[in-house]
Amino acid sequence: MTKKIIVIGAGPGGLAAAMLLASKGYTVEIFEKQLFVGGRNGSAQMNDYTFDIGPTFLSMPEIAEELFQAAGKNLHDYIDLKELPMMYELVFKDKKVQMFKDPIKMKEEIDKHYPGNAEGYTRFMNDTRKKMNRLKPILQSPMDQYYQYITWKVLRALPQLSLGKSLYNVLSNYFTEHELRLAFTFQSKYLGMSPWECPGAFSILSFMEHEYGIFHPIGGLNQLSKAMAKVVEENGGTIHLGNEVHKLWIQKGNIVKGIITANGDKVSADEVIINGDFAHVMSNLVDEGILKKYSKEKLKKKKYSCSTFMIYLGIDKQFDIPHHTIVFSEDYKKNVEEITKSYTLSSDPSIYIQNASVTDKTLAPPGHSTLYILAPVPNNISGIDWTENEQRFRDLVLDAVERKTGFKNIREHIKAEKIISPHHWEVDFNIFQGATFNLGHQLSQMMALRPHNKFEELKNCWLVGGGTHPGSGLPTILESARITTNMLLHEDPSFSFTKQEGLERVL
């Protein structure tokens, strides 16, 4: 008899797991609170303008290609990927620095702005390529047992983990200029962390961009989620949109038997995969007293990422400005400490701007454009009252954009606008404390110390997404789905493996 799998949440991790399992003949049903697929990797529509809700950078597309291939499909039959040769422009107080995948152009740009540092870029890429090769097996395999720390793949990677060093410290070995170090460490914000606190192993984040490039799917990065949803249905799976899960259906012995929907319906399953925000799910979908390691009280004591303040604007003009722009606060370290330590709203925030219409004409009417503006801010542990501060901070961010970039007089051209504050992330998207990037990525919350892909406190229960191994960020979330589905398949005695399929990476 075919096993039935329920997936809670149609985010990219849940969709990838559902796509893979449906392709292997399982009966798969996804239950999603929203009326759209993708979660934070979904799309928002305002009038004739289309926006990605969350992620806008696609790096390492080969992971998605491999997952589609494992599901019997070709990614490129579903989405049209465009590589951005100039990946993004960095705006500092007195200069603009363009970042290229092409190493020759990148070294020319470094020599132009920071003479004498191009050699450091070459060393960084060569050294981090070795680090990436050592870390990949860890990022692609289960890490849910402490004995795995003494396996050969981990011991071999130890010298590359930069233990005891922050990300900023690691980049200081390659570049003499503070701004250039920031150019290769700001990616710690993808994890919601400070480069002065983020473990040095995460130097692979900027390396991944420079080594593999940055891509934009026509229609937005949300198209990846929509493509996976289509494959789920083509392979016989079902997606229930607008159907929120109220509770896990748990019987004696902490055995998960299925789910209880917001309508009170009990839906049984052989296995349940959770793609919801980890801390939110365990705090709200599991009754008090069942969990010990991840009880409500213990979850409150965990470390969480920062949040983000989002402004989505439909504009009745176009700007000849790069697809991606990062504007740095004049005192970046102070700004980061305001976000992660003092929990205060900055008067000079760092800001990310996506001007996707320079690449993609499908997102707005002719002659119009979409602007996606993001400012990292404290999560809701800060106690900031966003009903009181939302409009003021929105105006402060737009003032900074108009003052520091070529996006002038934006307010005069706004035809559509939407704001997502940390309050909205928590209430509308069920994200614990509005921490957009999930549990923090300190070494104390990584690998076997992160919630396990096969969830350790409940039977027949699995995790995918940023709250489990290997962590946040779209490429790693997709890897979490591959790890979890491989583990599930290996535990299923009814699933037969071919000789060509390895013990760790079937898919």
N, C-alpha and C positions, 0 to 999 in steps of 0.2 A: 504494500500500500504506500502511495506517495506521501512523503512527509509534508505537513503544512507549516509554513513559516509566516509569522506576522512581523512586519517591520513598523516600528513606531517612528514616524517622521519621514518626510520626503525630501530631506536635505541631500547633498551629494553623497555622503557616506551611506545613507539608507538606500538611495536609488542605485548606487553601484553594487551594494550587496544584493539587493533584490534582482537586479539585472543578471548578475552572475548565477544566483541560485535558480532563478526561473529558467535560465538557459540549460541548467543541469536537470531539469524535469521536476523540480519542486513546485508545489502549489504555494504561491507567494501573494500575500495581500499587504499593501501599505495603507496605514491610517495616518492622515495628515490634517492638522487643525486648520491650516489656511486653505483658501480656495485656489491655490496655485502650488506648483511643485518648486522645489529648490530651497525653501527656507531662506536663509541669508544669501544663498546663491540663486535666488529667484529674481523676478523682474517686477518693476512697478510701472504702471501705465498711467500717465496723466495727459488727457486730451490726446494729441497726436505724438506725444513724447514718450520714449521708452528708456528706462534706467535699470541698470543692475542695482540690486538692493545692497549687496555686500561686496564680495571679491570682484576685482576688475583686472587683476594681473593673472594671466595663465602662463605658468612656466612648467617645464618638463612635460609637454603634452604626450610624450611617449608612454607615460603611465596610463593616461586615458586611452591611448591607442591599444595598449596591451589588454586593458580590461574589456574593451569592445571586442577585440579579437577573441578573447576567452569566452565571450558571450555569443560568438559566431557572427559578429558584425564588423563593419569597417567604420571607424569614427568619422572618416572624411566623407562618407555617404550621408552624414547627418549634420555636420557643421562645416562652415567655411572659415578656416583659420588664416589670419593675416599676421605675419611676423612684423614687429616694429624694429627696424634697423637702429633708429635712435630710440633707446628704451624709455628714457625719461629725462627731464631737465630739472636740475637742482638749483633752487634760488637761494643764494646767501645774501648777506647785507650789501655787498659791493660787487657781486659777480653772479653769472649764471653758468653752470657747468652741465654740459650734455654728456650723457652716459651711453656708450655704444657697446654692442656685443662684439663688433669687429675689434680685435686687440690692437691693430695698427691705429685705427681712429681713436681708440680709447687712450693709448699712450700719447698720441699727439695732443689730445685734449688735456691730459694731465700735465704734459710739458708746458702747455700754453698757460695754465693757471697756477701750477705748482711745480716749478722747475726742479729737476733732480729726483722726482718721485716715480717716474715711469718704470724704473727698474724694480721698485717695490711692488708695482702692479704685477709684473711678470713673476716675481717670486711668490706673491700671494696666490696667483692662479695655479702655479705649479705645485705649491705646497698643499693647497686646499683640494686640488684634484686628487692627491694621494689620500687626504683626509676623507673625502667623499667616498672613494673606493672602499675604504676601511669601514666607514659608518653605514654604507648602504645595506649590508647584510643585517645590521641591527634594525634599521628602519623598515626592512621588508619582512621581518620574522617576528614571531611571538616573543614577548619578554615578560612572562607572567610567573616565572619561578626564579627564586634567588640563585639557584645553582647555575642558571644561565649566565650569571656574571663571570663565571670561571670557565665558560666554554671558549674554544679557540677563537671564534669570531669576535667575542668581546675582548678577550685578552689582547688579541691582535690590534684591536681598535683603541685600546687604552692610551697609547702614546699620542693619539690624534684627538683625544677628548679635551685637551687643554684644561685639565682639571686644576681648579684653583685660580683660573684666569677668567676675567670677564671678556665679553666680546670686544669691548673697546680696547682692553689691554692687548688682545691678540692682534688687532689691526695696527696698534702702535708699533708692532714689530716690523711693519712694512711701510708705513707712511709717517713722515715727519710733521705734516700739516694737520691741524685739528679738523678743518673742514673736509679734507680728503678722508680722514678716518670716519667722519660722520657719513660720508657718501657710501661707505661700505659697512656701516653698522646700523643705519636707520631701519634696516629690514627687521631688527628686533621688534619693531612696532607691529609686525605681522603676528607676533606672539603676544602683543600687548605688554611688552617689557622694556625696561631701560637697557641701553647698550652697556651701561656701567654695572648692571646686575645680571644681564643675560649670560648664561654659560658660554664660554669661548668656543665650544663645539659648534655653535650656531653660525660661525663664519661661513658655513656651507650655504646659508640663505642668499647672501649676495653673490657667492660663487655660482649658484644655480642659475641666477639671472644672466650673468656674464658668460657662462659656459653654454647654456641651453637656449638662451633668448627669452623674450617676452612676446606673447601672442595675444591677438584680439579676435575672438570669434565674431563674425558679422551677425549683428543682432544683439551682441553683448555676451558676457560670460555665462549669463543665465541659459544660453542655448545649450550648454553642456548638460545642465540638469534636465532640460526639456528633451534632449536627445536620449539620455538614459531612461527617462520615463517612457519614451516611445518604445525603446527596446524591451523594457519590462513588459509592456502590454503586447508587443509582437511575440514575445516568448511565453505568453499565456498568463502573466501576472495581472493583478488588479490593483488599482490605486483609488482609494476612497478619500476624496478631497472634502474639506469642510466637515470632517468627522474626527473630532478630538477624542483622545484617549483620556479617560478620567482616572483609572487605576489599573495597575497590573493585577491580574487575577491570580492570586497566590494561595496555594493550599498548604496544609501541614507539611512541615519539613522544608519550608521555603521553596517549594516547587512551583514554578510559574506554569500555569495551565492555559494562559491566554491573556486577554485584555477585557476591561469593562469600559465601554464608550461613555461619552458624556450623556448619551440618551439612556444609559442604564443597560444596554445590550451586552451580554457576555459572549465573546467570540473566542472559541478554543483554538489552540495551536500546539504543535509539537515543540516548536522553538520560537522564542520571541527575540528579535533584534532591536535594540534601542538606539535610535539616532537622535533622540531629543537631547537638549542640553543636560549634561550628566547631573549636575547638582540640583537643577530644577526637577528632573524626573525623580531622583531619589528622595527629594524633600516633599514631593507632592503626589506622586503616583504609587508610593509604597507607604502602607500604614505604619504609624509609630510603633517602635518596639521590635520590628522585624530585622532591621539592619543594625549591625554593631559597629563595624569598621567605618561605614559611611552613614551613620545616624545624622539627624538634623544638626545636633550640637557639634559633632565632629566636622561636618561639612562647613559650618560657619567659621571654623578655625583654619580651613584650608586657605591657600594663597590663590588669588584670582587675578586675571589680566585686567588691564584698563578697559574703558569703554570708548565709544566713538560718538561724536555729534555729527549728524549727517544733514546736508542741505542738497536737495535735488531741484535744479532749475531748468525749466524750458525757456529758451531765449530766442527772441525774434531776430537774431543776427548771428553771424559766424565770426570766429576768431582764428587768425592764422597763428596759432600757438600750439605747441606739442600736445600729443595725445595724453601724456602723463606729466604732471608738474608737482614737485615737492618743494614747499616753501618752508624754510627753517626759521624757527624763532631765533632772534639775535643772541639770546642766551639759552641754547638748546638744553644744556644740562639742568638749568633752573626749571625750564618748562617740563622736562621729564620728571623732575622731583615733585613738581606741583601735581602731576598726574598720578604718580605712584607712591608718594610719601606723605606730603602735606594735604593731599586731596582737596586742592583749591582750584578754582577756575583761573586760568592764566589770562593776563592782560595782553600777552603776546604769544598766541598759540602757534605751533607748527601746523601746517595745512597741506593736505593732498588735494589736487584738482585733476579730474579726468575730463578732457575735452574730446570725447570719443568721436564726435561728428567730423573731425578732420580725417578720420580713417573710415568711418562707417556712416553712409548717407541714409541708412534705413531707420535711424533712431529719431529723426525729427523731420518736419516738413521742409521742402526746399527753401534754402536761405535761412533756416533756423538751426539751432543746435541745442544739445543737452549739456549741462554742466553738473558734475557730481563733485561735491565738496565735502571733505572729511577732516575733522579736527579731533585728534585723540584727547580724551578727557577722563577724569576719574570715574570709576564705576560707582554704583549706588551705595557702597559701604561709606562713601564720603558724606552722605546725608544731604547732598545738594538738592535744593527744591527746584526742579526743572520747570514747574508751572510758573515760578517767579522769575527764573533766569533765562528761559528759552529765547525770548525775543531779544533780550539784551545781548546774549552771546551770539545769536545769529547776526545781529548788526555789527558786532565787533569782528566776527570772522569775515563778513563781506567787506568791511572797511579795510581789513588787512589784505584781502585778495586784490582789491582795487588799487591799493597803495603800493603793493610790492610786485605786482605782475602786470602783464599787458591786458588783463581782463578789466577794462575801464568801464565805468558808468553802468555796471550790471543791472542795478535796480531799475533803470529806465527801460530795460528790454525784457523784463520778466513777464512771461505769459502763463507759466504754471510753476507751482512751488510746493514742496513737501519737506517736512523736517522729521527726522527720527532722532530723538534724544535718548540718553540712557534709560530714562523712564519708559519710553516706548519700547526699547529693546526688551526690558523686563516684562512689561505688561502685555504687549502685543505679540512678542516672539518667544515668550517663556524662557528668557535667558536669565539665569541666576545672577542677581545683583547688577544686571545689565552689563556683565563682563563679556564683551563681544567675542573675545578670543579664548573663552573657557577658563579652565584651571590654568594657573601659572605654569611656566616651564622651567622652574628651578630644578636642580638635580634631585632635590628631595621629592619631586613630583613627576619624575620621568621614569621610563622603562618599567621595571617591575614595581616601582613605587607609584605608578599611575594606575587608575582603575583598569583592571585587566580586560582584554578583549572577550574572553570567556569570563563573565562577571562572577567574581569569587563568592558573593554572598547569596546568590539565588541560582537555583538549578534551571536548566533549559533557557538560560538568559544570556544574551550576548550584547556587546557594545561595539558601535562604530562611531566615527566622528572625532572631533577635537578633544573630547574628554577622556579618550582612551589612548593607548599606544598606537602610533608613534607621536601624536600630538596635533596641534592646530596647523592651519594652512592647507589650501586645497590639495596639493600633491600628497601630503601626509594623510589627509582625511581619506583620499582615495586608496592609499596604501592600507589604512586601517580596515577598509572594507575587504580588501584582498586577504589580509591576515585573518580576519574573523571568519570569512567564508571558507578559507582553506582549513581552518581549525574545525569548523562545523562539519565539513565534508569528511575530514579524517576520523571524526568520532561517529560517523554514521555507518554502521555495518552494512547497510543496504546499498551504499554507494561504492561502485567498483572502479578502481584506478587502473589506468593503462601503465605499461612498463615505462613509458616515456615521462610519466608524471612524477615529479620529485616529491620528497617527503615534506618539504616546507612550502613550496610554491606550486600548487596544482594549477592555479589559474593564471 
